């Protein structure tokens, strides 16, 4: 039996009684649960299917940087006195 300890969720609002900071959550055998300690609201959250591939966007793609390995010398010139 794999169960996580019951923990209160900070800032969570109960969908039934609208009480804040009264929701606690835990996981048991891979199933997520949450309940309100004020009004006995109870919900079993569906197991998320992680097998679907992530949609390709410009954010999750590796950035192609041009390979510029050439070395350039820099000459520092002092301005003439005026």
HTML snippet that shows the backbone in 3Dmol.js (N, CA, C, O; Angstrom):
<script src="https://3Dmol.org/build/3Dmol-min.js"></script>
<div id="view" style="width:600px;height:400px;position:relative"></div>
<script>
const pdb = `
ATOM      1  N   UNK A   1       0.847  -1.173   0.000  1.00  0.00           N
ATOM      2  CA  UNK A   1       0.000   0.000   0.000  1.00  0.00           C
ATOM      3  C   UNK A   1       0.893   1.236   0.000  1.00  0.00           C
ATOM      4  O   UNK A   1       1.700   1.429   0.909  1.00  0.00           O
ATOM      5  N   UNK A   2       0.742   2.073  -1.027  1.00  0.00           N
ATOM      6  CA  UNK A   2       1.520   3.299  -1.117  1.00  0.00           C
ATOM      7  C   UNK A   2       0.587   4.483  -0.935  1.00  0.00           C
ATOM      8  O   UNK A   2      -0.215   4.792  -1.816  1.00  0.00           O
ATOM      9  N   UNK A   3       0.693   5.132   0.188  1.00  0.00           N
ATOM     10  CA  UNK A   3      -0.169   6.278   0.475  1.00  0.00           C
ATOM     11  C   UNK A   3       0.686   7.433   0.961  1.00  0.00           C
ATOM     12  O   UNK A   3       1.632   7.243   1.726  1.00  0.00           O
ATOM     13  N   UNK A   4       0.347   8.628   0.514  1.00  0.00           N
ATOM     14  CA  UNK A   4       1.030   9.823   0.993  1.00  0.00           C
ATOM     15  C   UNK A   4       0.246  10.385   2.168  1.00  0.00           C
ATOM     16  O   UNK A   4      -0.954  10.137   2.279  1.00  0.00           O
ATOM     17  N   UNK A   5       0.896  11.132   3.044  1.00  0.00           N
ATOM     18  CA  UNK A   5       0.157  11.717   4.173  1.00  0.00           C
ATOM     19  C   UNK A   5      -0.831  12.779   3.680  1.00  0.00           C
ATOM     20  O   UNK A   5      -0.616  13.418   2.650  1.00  0.00           O
ATOM     21  N   UNK A   6      -1.911  12.950   4.436  1.00  0.00           N
ATOM     22  CA  UNK A   6      -2.911  13.959   4.084  1.00  0.00           C
ATOM     23  C   UNK A   6      -2.342  15.331   4.398  1.00  0.00           C
ATOM     24  O   UNK A   6      -1.845  15.570   5.499  1.00  0.00           O
ATOM     25  N   UNK A   7      -2.419  16.240   3.417  1.00  0.00           N
ATOM     26  CA  UNK A   7      -1.854  17.583   3.577  1.00  0.00           C
ATOM     27  C   UNK A   7      -2.886  18.623   3.191  1.00  0.00           C
ATOM     28  O   UNK A   7      -3.654  18.433   2.248  1.00  0.00           O
ATOM     29  N   UNK A   8      -2.898  19.730   3.931  1.00  0.00           N
ATOM     30  CA  UNK A   8      -3.786  20.835   3.601  1.00  0.00           C
ATOM     31  C   UNK A   8      -3.178  21.631   2.453  1.00  0.00           C
ATOM     32  O   UNK A   8      -1.964  21.826   2.399  1.00  0.00           O
ATOM     33  N   UNK A   9      -4.024  22.088   1.537  1.00  0.00           N
ATOM     34  CA  UNK A   9      -3.596  22.854   0.381  1.00  0.00           C
ATOM     35  C   UNK A   9      -3.808  24.333   0.680  1.00  0.00           C
ATOM     36  O   UNK A   9      -4.946  24.778   0.830  1.00  0.00           O
ATOM     37  N   UNK A  10      -2.728  25.092   0.767  1.00  0.00           N
ATOM     38  CA  UNK A  10      -2.811  26.512   1.112  1.00  0.00           C
ATOM     39  C   UNK A  10      -3.512  27.289   0.003  1.00  0.00           C
ATOM     40  O   UNK A  10      -3.161  27.172  -1.171  1.00  0.00           O
ATOM     41  N   UNK A  11      -4.504  28.083   0.391  1.00  0.00           N
ATOM     42  CA  UNK A  11      -5.219  28.936  -0.549  1.00  0.00           C
ATOM     43  C   UNK A  11      -6.317  28.244  -1.322  1.00  0.00           C
ATOM     44  O   UNK A  11      -7.007  28.891  -2.110  1.00  0.00           O
ATOM     45  N   UNK A  12      -6.504  26.942  -1.123  1.00  0.00           N
ATOM     46  CA  UNK A  12      -7.550  26.225  -1.852  1.00  0.00           C
ATOM     47  C   UNK A  12      -8.916  26.556  -1.271  1.00  0.00           C
ATOM     48  O   UNK A  12      -9.072  26.686  -0.057  1.00  0.00           O
ATOM     49  N   UNK A  13      -9.907  26.693  -2.154  1.00  0.00           N
ATOM     50  CA  UNK A  13     -11.274  27.017  -1.748  1.00  0.00           C
ATOM     51  C   UNK A  13     -12.160  25.824  -2.060  1.00  0.00           C
ATOM     52  O   UNK A  13     -12.090  25.261  -3.152  1.00  0.00           O
ATOM     53  N   UNK A  14     -12.985  25.442  -1.110  1.00  0.00           N
ATOM     54  CA  UNK A  14     -13.886  24.304  -1.285  1.00  0.00           C
ATOM     55  C   UNK A  14     -14.934  24.645  -2.343  1.00  0.00           C
ATOM     56  O   UNK A  14     -15.547  25.710  -2.269  1.00  0.00           O
ATOM     57  N   UNK A  15     -15.155  23.771  -3.323  1.00  0.00           N
ATOM     58  CA  UNK A  15     -16.154  24.053  -4.350  1.00  0.00           C
ATOM     59  C   UNK A  15     -17.592  23.987  -3.829  1.00  0.00           C
ATOM     60  O   UNK A  15     -18.498  24.514  -4.474  1.00  0.00           O
ATOM     61  N   UNK A  16     -17.816  23.360  -2.694  1.00  0.00           N
ATOM     62  CA  UNK A  16     -19.171  23.246  -2.155  1.00  0.00           C
ATOM     63  C   UNK A  16     -19.501  24.366  -1.169  1.00  0.00           C
ATOM     64  O   UNK A  16     -20.512  25.050  -1.333  1.00  0.00           O
ATOM     65  N   UNK A  17     -18.665  24.563  -0.149  1.00  0.00           N
ATOM     66  CA  UNK A  17     -18.996  25.538   0.899  1.00  0.00           C
ATOM     67  C   UNK A  17     -18.187  26.829   0.800  1.00  0.00           C
ATOM     68  O   UNK A  17     -18.422  27.752   1.581  1.00  0.00           O
ATOM     69  N   UNK A  18     -17.249  26.923  -0.128  1.00  0.00           N
ATOM     70  CA  UNK A  18     -16.415  28.104  -0.378  1.00  0.00           C
ATOM     71  C   UNK A  18     -15.523  28.473   0.808  1.00  0.00           C
ATOM     72  O   UNK A  18     -15.092  29.621   0.912  1.00  0.00           O
ATOM     73  N   UNK A  19     -15.242  27.539   1.692  1.00  0.00           N
ATOM     74  CA  UNK A  19     -14.329  27.796   2.807  1.00  0.00           C
ATOM     75  C   UNK A  19     -12.890  27.719   2.303  1.00  0.00           C
ATOM     76  O   UNK A  19     -12.531  26.809   1.555  1.00  0.00           O
ATOM     77  N   UNK A  20     -12.077  28.679   2.718  1.00  0.00           N
ATOM     78  CA  UNK A  20     -10.684  28.705   2.285  1.00  0.00           C
ATOM     79  C   UNK A  20      -9.803  27.962   3.280  1.00  0.00           C
ATOM     80  O   UNK A  20     -10.050  27.982   4.486  1.00  0.00           O
ATOM     81  N   UNK A  21      -8.782  27.312   2.761  1.00  0.00           N
ATOM     82  CA  UNK A  21      -7.794  26.572   3.559  1.00  0.00           C
ATOM     83  C   UNK A  21      -8.417  25.431   4.360  1.00  0.00           C
ATOM     84  O   UNK A  21      -7.957  25.138   5.463  1.00  0.00           O
ATOM     85  N   UNK A  22      -9.431  24.796   3.838  1.00  0.00           N
ATOM     86  CA  UNK A  22     -10.060  23.665   4.519  1.00  0.00           C
ATOM     87  C   UNK A  22      -9.978  22.386   3.675  1.00  0.00           C
ATOM     88  O   UNK A  22     -10.554  21.365   4.050  1.00  0.00           O
ATOM     89  N   UNK A  23      -9.272  22.434   2.545  1.00  0.00           N
ATOM     90  CA  UNK A  23      -9.136  21.283   1.650  1.00  0.00           C
ATOM     91  C   UNK A  23      -7.842  20.546   1.979  1.00  0.00           C
ATOM     92  O   UNK A  23      -6.778  21.155   2.088  1.00  0.00           O
ATOM     93  N   UNK A  24      -7.946  19.250   2.132  1.00  0.00           N
ATOM     94  CA  UNK A  24      -6.743  18.437   2.286  1.00  0.00           C
ATOM     95  C   UNK A  24      -6.701  17.422   1.156  1.00  0.00           C
ATOM     96  O   UNK A  24      -7.736  16.997   0.642  1.00  0.00           O
ATOM     97  N   UNK A  25      -5.497  17.045   0.783  1.00  0.00           N
ATOM     98  CA  UNK A  25      -5.296  16.192  -0.376  1.00  0.00           C
ATOM     99  C   UNK A  25      -4.315  15.083  -0.029  1.00  0.00           C
ATOM    100  O   UNK A  25      -3.435  15.256   0.814  1.00  0.00           O
ATOM    101  N   UNK A  26      -4.479  13.948  -0.687  1.00  0.00           N
ATOM    102  CA  UNK A  26      -3.547  12.837  -0.514  1.00  0.00           C
ATOM    103  C   UNK A  26      -3.654  11.906  -1.709  1.00  0.00           C
ATOM    104  O   UNK A  26      -4.577  12.016  -2.516  1.00  0.00           O
ATOM    105  N   UNK A  27      -2.705  10.992  -1.813  1.00  0.00           N
ATOM    106  CA  UNK A  27      -2.674  10.020  -2.896  1.00  0.00           C
ATOM    107  C   UNK A  27      -2.592   8.633  -2.291  1.00  0.00           C
ATOM    108  O   UNK A  27      -1.836   8.400  -1.348  1.00  0.00           O
ATOM    109  N   UNK A  28      -3.370   7.716  -2.835  1.00  0.00           N
ATOM    110  CA  UNK A  28      -3.386   6.341  -2.353  1.00  0.00           C
ATOM    111  C   UNK A  28      -3.478   5.420  -3.558  1.00  0.00           C
ATOM    112  O   UNK A  28      -4.420   5.508  -4.346  1.00  0.00           O
ATOM    113  N   UNK A  29      -2.501   4.539  -3.699  1.00  0.00           N
ATOM    114  CA  UNK A  29      -2.455   3.579  -4.802  1.00  0.00           C
ATOM    115  C   UNK A  29      -2.524   4.272  -6.164  1.00  0.00           C
ATOM    116  O   UNK A  29      -3.138   3.747  -7.093  1.00  0.00           O
ATOM    117  N   UNK A  30      -1.907   5.434  -6.289  1.00  0.00           N
ATOM    118  CA  UNK A  30      -1.882   6.152  -7.559  1.00  0.00           C
ATOM    119  C   UNK A  30      -3.124   6.966  -7.865  1.00  0.00           C
ATOM    120  O   UNK A  30      -3.218   7.552  -8.943  1.00  0.00           O
ATOM    121  N   UNK A  31      -4.081   7.020  -6.949  1.00  0.00           N
ATOM    122  CA  UNK A  31      -5.310   7.790  -7.137  1.00  0.00           C
ATOM    123  C   UNK A  31      -5.262   9.003  -6.216  1.00  0.00           C
ATOM    124  O   UNK A  31      -4.959   8.872  -5.030  1.00  0.00           O
ATOM    125  N   UNK A  32      -5.562  10.189  -6.759  1.00  0.00           N
ATOM    126  CA  UNK A  32      -5.541  11.417  -5.977  1.00  0.00           C
ATOM    127  C   UNK A  32      -6.913  11.681  -5.365  1.00  0.00           C
ATOM    128  O   UNK A  32      -7.939  11.530  -6.028  1.00  0.00           O
ATOM    129  N   UNK A  33      -6.917  12.075  -4.101  1.00  0.00           N
ATOM    130  CA  UNK A  33      -8.155  12.388  -3.395  1.00  0.00           C
ATOM    131  C   UNK A  33      -8.049  13.782  -2.801  1.00  0.00           C
ATOM    132  O   UNK A  33      -6.951  14.251  -2.500  1.00  0.00           O
ATOM    133  N   UNK A  34      -9.198  14.451  -2.630  1.00  0.00           N
ATOM    134  CA  UNK A  34      -9.239  15.700  -1.878  1.00  0.00           C
ATOM    135  C   UNK A  34     -10.569  15.772  -1.159  1.00  0.00           C
ATOM    136  O   UNK A  34     -11.590  15.286  -1.646  1.00  0.00           O
ATOM    137  N   UNK A  35     -10.537  16.393   0.018  1.00  0.00           N
ATOM    138  CA  UNK A  35     -11.754  16.516   0.805  1.00  0.00           C
ATOM    139  C   UNK A  35     -11.725  17.803   1.610  1.00  0.00           C
ATOM    140  O   UNK A  35     -10.659  18.333   1.924  1.00  0.00           O
ATOM    141  N   UNK A  36     -12.931  18.304   1.944  1.00  0.00           N
ATOM    142  CA  UNK A  36     -13.079  19.487   2.780  1.00  0.00           C
ATOM    143  C   UNK A  36     -13.395  19.013   4.190  1.00  0.00           C
ATOM    144  O   UNK A  36     -14.268  18.168   4.385  1.00  0.00           O
ATOM    145  N   UNK A  37     -12.686  19.556   5.171  1.00  0.00           N
ATOM    146  CA  UNK A  37     -12.921  19.151   6.551  1.00  0.00           C
ATOM    147  C   UNK A  37     -14.095  19.907   7.169  1.00  0.00           C
ATOM    148  O   UNK A  37     -14.531  19.572   8.270  1.00  0.00           O
ATOM    149  N   UNK A  38     -14.616  20.933   6.466  1.00  0.00           N
ATOM    150  CA  UNK A  38     -15.750  21.694   6.995  1.00  0.00           C
ATOM    151  C   UNK A  38     -17.091  21.096   6.586  1.00  0.00           C
ATOM    152  O   UNK A  38     -17.994  20.965   7.413  1.00  0.00           O
ATOM    153  N   UNK A  39     -17.223  20.732   5.311  1.00  0.00           N
ATOM    154  CA  UNK A  39     -18.540  20.299   4.825  1.00  0.00           C
ATOM    155  C   UNK A  39     -18.554  18.859   4.335  1.00  0.00           C
ATOM    156  O   UNK A  39     -19.550  18.426   3.757  1.00  0.00           O
ATOM    157  N   UNK A  40     -17.494  18.112   4.545  1.00  0.00           N
ATOM    158  CA  UNK A  40     -17.394  16.708   4.127  1.00  0.00           C
ATOM    159  C   UNK A  40     -17.454  16.526   2.612  1.00  0.00           C
ATOM    160  O   UNK A  40     -17.840  15.457   2.138  1.00  0.00           O
ATOM    161  N   UNK A  41     -17.077  17.557   1.841  1.00  0.00           N
ATOM    162  CA  UNK A  41     -16.939  17.417   0.391  1.00  0.00           C
ATOM    163  C   UNK A  41     -15.813  16.428   0.127  1.00  0.00           C
ATOM    164  O   UNK A  41     -14.765  16.496   0.769  1.00  0.00           O
ATOM    165  N   UNK A  42     -16.020  15.509  -0.812  1.00  0.00           N
ATOM    166  CA  UNK A  42     -15.021  14.497  -1.134  1.00  0.00           C
ATOM    167  C   UNK A  42     -14.967  14.330  -2.640  1.00  0.00           C
ATOM    168  O   UNK A  42     -16.002  14.280  -3.304  1.00  0.00           O
ATOM    169  N   UNK A  43     -13.754  14.242  -3.180  1.00  0.00           N
ATOM    170  CA  UNK A  43     -13.606  14.081  -4.623  1.00  0.00           C
ATOM    171  C   UNK A  43     -12.423  13.177  -4.913  1.00  0.00           C
ATOM    172  O   UNK A  43     -11.354  13.310  -4.318  1.00  0.00           O
ATOM    173  N   UNK A  44     -12.637  12.257  -5.839  1.00  0.00           N
ATOM    174  CA  UNK A  44     -11.568  11.400  -6.328  1.00  0.00           C
ATOM    175  C   UNK A  44     -11.172  11.948  -7.687  1.00  0.00           C
ATOM    176  O   UNK A  44     -11.986  11.973  -8.611  1.00  0.00           O
ATOM    177  N   UNK A  45      -9.933  12.386  -7.815  1.00  0.00           N
ATOM    178  CA  UNK A  45      -9.485  13.015  -9.052  1.00  0.00           C
ATOM    179  C   UNK A  45      -9.083  11.949 -10.058  1.00  0.00           C
ATOM    180  O   UNK A  45      -8.497  10.931  -9.690  1.00  0.00           O
ATOM    181  N   UNK A  46      -9.397  12.180 -11.327  1.00  0.00           N
ATOM    182  CA  UNK A  46      -9.048  11.183 -12.343  1.00  0.00           C
ATOM    183  C   UNK A  46      -7.541  11.073 -12.508  1.00  0.00           C
ATOM    184  O   UNK A  46      -6.802  12.040 -12.323  1.00  0.00           O
ATOM    185  N   UNK A  47      -7.111   9.885 -12.857  1.00  0.00           N
ATOM    186  CA  UNK A  47      -5.695   9.647 -13.089  1.00  0.00           C
ATOM    187  C   UNK A  47      -5.348  10.257 -14.441  1.00  0.00           C
ATOM    188  O   UNK A  47      -6.016   9.982 -15.438  1.00  0.00           O
ATOM    189  N   UNK A  48      -4.307  11.083 -14.479  1.00  0.00           N
ATOM    190  CA  UNK A  48      -3.915  11.742 -15.715  1.00  0.00           C
ATOM    191  C   UNK A  48      -3.148  10.774 -16.603  1.00  0.00           C
ATOM    192  O   UNK A  48      -2.260  10.055 -16.143  1.00  0.00           O
ATOM    193  N   UNK A  49      -3.505  10.768 -17.877  1.00  0.00           N
ATOM    194  CA  UNK A  49      -2.823   9.922 -18.844  1.00  0.00           C
ATOM    195  C   UNK A  49      -1.625  10.692 -19.388  1.00  0.00           C
ATOM    196  O   UNK A  49      -1.788  11.688 -20.091  1.00  0.00           O
ATOM    197  N   UNK A  50      -0.437  10.232 -19.063  1.00  0.00           N
ATOM    198  CA  UNK A  50       0.776  10.931 -19.486  1.00  0.00           C
ATOM    199  C   UNK A  50       1.354  10.346 -20.762  1.00  0.00           C
ATOM    200  O   UNK A  50       2.472  10.698 -21.140  1.00  0.00           O
ATOM    201  N   UNK A  51       0.625   9.460 -21.441  1.00  0.00           N
ATOM    202  CA  UNK A  51       1.166   8.828 -22.631  1.00  0.00           C
ATOM    203  C   UNK A  51       1.006   9.684 -23.879  1.00  0.00           C
ATOM    204  O   UNK A  51       1.634   9.389 -24.896  1.00  0.00           O
ATOM    205  N   UNK A  52       0.191  10.730 -23.839  1.00  0.00           N
ATOM    206  CA  UNK A  52       0.016  11.569 -25.020  1.00  0.00           C
ATOM    207  C   UNK A  52       1.251  12.446 -25.210  1.00  0.00           C
ATOM    208  O   UNK A  52       1.763  13.017 -24.248  1.00  0.00           O
ATOM    209  N   UNK A  53       1.725  12.553 -26.443  1.00  0.00           N
ATOM    210  CA  UNK A  53       2.937  13.343 -26.676  1.00  0.00           C
ATOM    211  C   UNK A  53       2.654  14.840 -26.544  1.00  0.00           C
ATOM    212  O   UNK A  53       1.542  15.309 -26.790  1.00  0.00           O
ATOM    213  N   UNK A  54       3.675  15.559 -26.156  1.00  0.00           N
ATOM    214  CA  UNK A  54       3.541  17.003 -26.005  1.00  0.00           C
ATOM    215  C   UNK A  54       3.564  17.663 -27.380  1.00  0.00           C
ATOM    216  O   UNK A  54       4.371  17.298 -28.235  1.00  0.00           O
ATOM    217  N   UNK A  55       2.686  18.627 -27.590  1.00  0.00           N
ATOM    218  CA  UNK A  55       2.618  19.323 -28.861  1.00  0.00           C
ATOM    219  C   UNK A  55       3.889  20.157 -29.050  1.00  0.00           C
ATOM    220  O   UNK A  55       4.358  20.811 -28.119  1.00  0.00           O
ATOM    221  N   UNK A  56       4.433  20.125 -30.259  1.00  0.00           N
ATOM    222  CA  UNK A  56       5.668  20.845 -30.527  1.00  0.00           C
ATOM    223  C   UNK A  56       5.383  22.331 -30.690  1.00  0.00           C
ATOM    224  O   UNK A  56       4.536  22.731 -31.488  1.00  0.00           O
ATOM    225  N   UNK A  57       6.094  23.134 -29.932  1.00  0.00           N
ATOM    226  CA  UNK A  57       5.997  24.586 -30.033  1.00  0.00           C
ATOM    227  C   UNK A  57       7.403  25.154 -30.080  1.00  0.00           C
ATOM    228  O   UNK A  57       8.380  24.422 -29.921  1.00  0.00           O
ATOM    229  N   UNK A  58       7.508  26.456 -30.299  1.00  0.00           N
ATOM    230  CA  UNK A  58       8.834  27.068 -30.337  1.00  0.00           C
ATOM    231  C   UNK A  58       9.479  27.101 -28.960  1.00  0.00           C
ATOM    232  O   UNK A  58      10.695  27.258 -28.845  1.00  0.00           O
ATOM    233  N   UNK A  59       8.669  26.954 -27.912  1.00  0.00           N
ATOM    234  CA  UNK A  59       9.192  27.032 -26.555  1.00  0.00           C
ATOM    235  C   UNK A  59       9.860  25.727 -26.131  1.00  0.00           C
ATOM    236  O   UNK A  59      10.887  25.754 -25.453  1.00  0.00           O
ATOM    237  N   UNK A  60       9.294  24.587 -26.521  1.00  0.00           N
ATOM    238  CA  UNK A  60       9.843  23.319 -26.049  1.00  0.00           C
ATOM    239  C   UNK A  60      10.818  22.681 -27.042  1.00  0.00           C
ATOM    240  O   UNK A  60      11.193  21.521 -26.867  1.00  0.00           O
ATOM    241  N   UNK A  61      11.230  23.401 -28.064  1.00  0.00           N
ATOM    242  CA  UNK A  61      12.202  22.897 -29.024  1.00  0.00           C
ATOM    243  C   UNK A  61      13.591  23.420 -28.666  1.00  0.00           C
ATOM    244  O   UNK A  61      13.716  24.533 -28.155  1.00  0.00           O
ATOM    245  N   UNK A  62      14.631  22.635 -28.926  1.00  0.00           N
ATOM    246  CA  UNK A  62      15.983  23.137 -28.641  1.00  0.00           C
ATOM    247  C   UNK A  62      16.326  24.294 -29.576  1.00  0.00           C
ATOM    248  O   UNK A  62      15.986  24.279 -30.759  1.00  0.00           O
ATOM    249  N   UNK A  63      16.991  25.270 -29.033  1.00  0.00           N
ATOM    250  CA  UNK A  63      17.347  26.456 -29.808  1.00  0.00           C
ATOM    251  C   UNK A  63      18.614  26.170 -30.601  1.00  0.00           C
ATOM    252  O   UNK A  63      19.626  25.730 -30.057  1.00  0.00           O
ATOM    253  N   UNK A  64      18.531  26.432 -31.896  1.00  0.00           N
ATOM    254  CA  UNK A  64      19.693  26.226 -32.747  1.00  0.00           C
ATOM    255  C   UNK A  64      20.528  27.498 -32.746  1.00  0.00           C
ATOM    256  O   UNK A  64      20.079  28.552 -33.198  1.00  0.00           O
ATOM    257  N   UNK A  65      21.735  27.386 -32.239  1.00  0.00           N
ATOM    258  CA  UNK A  65      22.633  28.534 -32.227  1.00  0.00           C
ATOM    259  C   UNK A  65      23.698  28.315 -33.295  1.00  0.00           C
ATOM    260  O   UNK A  65      24.251  27.221 -33.410  1.00  0.00           O
ATOM    261  N   UNK A  66      23.982  29.340 -34.063  1.00  0.00           N
ATOM    262  CA  UNK A  66      25.008  29.162 -35.096  1.00  0.00           C
ATOM    263  C   UNK A  66      26.377  28.967 -34.455  1.00  0.00           C
ATOM    264  O   UNK A  66      26.738  29.634 -33.486  1.00  0.00           O
ATOM    265  N   UNK A  67      27.113  28.043 -35.022  1.00  0.00           N
ATOM    266  CA  UNK A  67      28.449  27.756 -34.500  1.00  0.00           C
ATOM    267  C   UNK A  67      29.420  28.780 -35.069  1.00  0.00           C
ATOM    268  O   UNK A  67      29.812  28.684 -36.232  1.00  0.00           O
ATOM    269  N   UNK A  68      29.806  29.746 -34.268  1.00  0.00           N
ATOM    270  CA  UNK A  68      30.742  30.786 -34.686  1.00  0.00           C
ATOM    271  C   UNK A  68      31.971  30.687 -33.792  1.00  0.00           C
ATOM    272  O   UNK A  68      32.066  31.344 -32.756  1.00  0.00           O
ATOM    273  N   UNK A  69      32.896  29.856 -34.216  1.00  0.00           N
ATOM    274  CA  UNK A  69      34.086  29.609 -33.416  1.00  0.00           C
ATOM    275  C   UNK A  69      35.296  30.396 -33.907  1.00  0.00           C
ATOM    276  O   UNK A  69      36.419  30.119 -33.484  1.00  0.00           O
ATOM    277  N   UNK A  70      35.090  31.368 -34.787  1.00  0.00           N
ATOM    278  CA  UNK A  70      36.225  32.136 -35.289  1.00  0.00           C
ATOM    279  C   UNK A  70      36.692  33.125 -34.228  1.00  0.00           C
ATOM    280  O   UNK A  70      35.891  33.730 -33.516  1.00  0.00           O
ATOM    281  N   UNK A  71      37.993  33.270 -34.146  1.00  0.00           N
ATOM    282  CA  UNK A  71      38.584  34.181 -33.169  1.00  0.00           C
ATOM    283  C   UNK A  71      38.959  35.468 -33.892  1.00  0.00           C
ATOM    284  O   UNK A  71      39.615  35.434 -34.933  1.00  0.00           O
ATOM    285  N   UNK A  72      38.547  36.582 -33.348  1.00  0.00           N
ATOM    286  CA  UNK A  72      38.867  37.879 -33.929  1.00  0.00           C
ATOM    287  C   UNK A  72      39.699  38.677 -32.933  1.00  0.00           C
ATOM    288  O   UNK A  72      39.442  38.663 -31.729  1.00  0.00           O
ATOM    289  N   UNK A  73      40.680  39.357 -33.453  1.00  0.00           N
ATOM    290  CA  UNK A  73      41.499  40.195 -32.588  1.00  0.00           C
ATOM    291  C   UNK A  73      40.905  41.594 -32.531  1.00  0.00           C
ATOM    292  O   UNK A  73      40.283  42.060 -33.487  1.00  0.00           O
ATOM    293  N   UNK A  74      41.101  42.245 -31.418  1.00  0.00           N
ATOM    294  CA  UNK A  74      40.580  43.589 -31.215  1.00  0.00           C
ATOM    295  C   UNK A  74      41.756  44.504 -30.913  1.00  0.00           C
ATOM    296  O   UNK A  74      42.615  44.180 -30.093  1.00  0.00           O
ATOM    297  N   UNK A  75      41.786  45.644 -31.578  1.00  0.00           N
ATOM    298  CA  UNK A  75      42.850  46.619 -31.344  1.00  0.00           C
ATOM    299  C   UNK A  75      42.236  47.832 -30.665  1.00  0.00           C
ATOM    300  O   UNK A  75      41.288  48.428 -31.179  1.00  0.00           O
ATOM    301  N   UNK A  76      42.777  48.196 -29.509  1.00  0.00           N
ATOM    302  CA  UNK A  76      42.261  49.332 -28.759  1.00  0.00           C
ATOM    303  C   UNK A  76      43.032  50.572 -29.190  1.00  0.00           C
ATOM    304  O   UNK A  76      44.260  50.614 -29.118  1.00  0.00           O
ATOM    305  N   UNK A  77      42.296  51.570 -29.634  1.00  0.00           N
ATOM    306  CA  UNK A  77      42.904  52.806 -30.117  1.00  0.00           C
ATOM    307  C   UNK A  77      42.604  53.904 -29.110  1.00  0.00           C
ATOM    308  O   UNK A  77      41.454  54.100 -28.716  1.00  0.00           O
ATOM    309  N   UNK A  78      43.639  54.615 -28.699  1.00  0.00           N
ATOM    310  CA  UNK A  78      43.422  55.750 -27.799  1.00  0.00           C
ATOM    311  C   UNK A  78      43.151  56.984 -28.644  1.00  0.00           C
ATOM    312  O   UNK A  78      43.831  57.197 -29.648  1.00  0.00           O
ATOM    313  N   UNK A  79      42.182  57.797 -28.266  1.00  0.00           N
ATOM    314  CA  UNK A  79      41.868  58.988 -29.067  1.00  0.00           C
ATOM    315  C   UNK A  79      42.983  60.026 -28.949  1.00  0.00           C
ATOM    316  O   UNK A  79      43.621  60.132 -27.902  1.00  0.00           O
ATOM    317  N   UNK A  80      43.220  60.788 -30.014  1.00  0.00           N
ATOM    318  CA  UNK A  80      44.273  61.809 -29.953  1.00  0.00           C
ATOM    319  C   UNK A  80      43.868  62.955 -29.030  1.00  0.00           C
ATOM    320  O   UNK A  80      42.681  63.227 -28.851  1.00  0.00           O
ATOM    321  N   UNK A  81      44.847  63.615 -28.455  1.00  0.00           N
ATOM    322  CA  UNK A  81      44.568  64.755 -27.578  1.00  0.00           C
ATOM    323  C   UNK A  81      44.139  65.947 -28.418  1.00  0.00           C
ATOM    324  O   UNK A  81      44.688  66.161 -29.500  1.00  0.00           O
ATOM    325  N   UNK A  82      43.207  66.700 -27.966  1.00  0.00           N
ATOM    326  CA  UNK A  82      42.732  67.882 -28.682  1.00  0.00           C
ATOM    327  C   UNK A  82      43.165  69.120 -28.023  1.00  0.00           C
ATOM    328  O   UNK A  82      42.851  70.213 -28.495  1.00  0.00           O
TER     329      UNK A  82
END
`;
const viewer = $3Dmol.createViewer("view");
viewer.addModel(pdb, "pdb");
viewer.setStyle({}, {cartoon: {color: "spectrum"}});
viewer.zoomTo();
viewer.render();
</script>
